[in-house]
Amino acid sequence: MSTYVSDEVRAALEAARLKGLRKVSRLRVLADGAFHPVLRLWRDGFSVEAETAGHLRGLVDLYDGEVHLCQCLIVAAGEEGGEVLFEFKRSTIAADHAPADFYRDPGAPVALIGR
């Protein structure tokens, strides 16, 4: 049995794999005012399609649908299989409110009741 696969079949398999990754993922990255779909995400980085995103760099925002997950400082780590791999230099979780710089007592009243 031969394990040889023609170049046309290999290219078609790779295109189908990337198409499947695009369909499954809701993640996207905002860079330079444009959204790019994230194919894979791991602890230290993520990957995007090489043809559509090119080489991103600097400060980007990572979204899951409409939910802002984090703001990341990224650097390109390499390219493999039609994907560009990026690593996080810094990743800060996004919050919908500013952090408090004082201790809040859990038993403190929430508001004052007037007379």
Summary of the structure (lengths in Angstrom):
residues: 115
radius of gyration: 21.2
end to end distance: 89.3
largest distance: 89.3
contacts: 238
relative contact order: 0.15
helix: 19%
strand: 44%
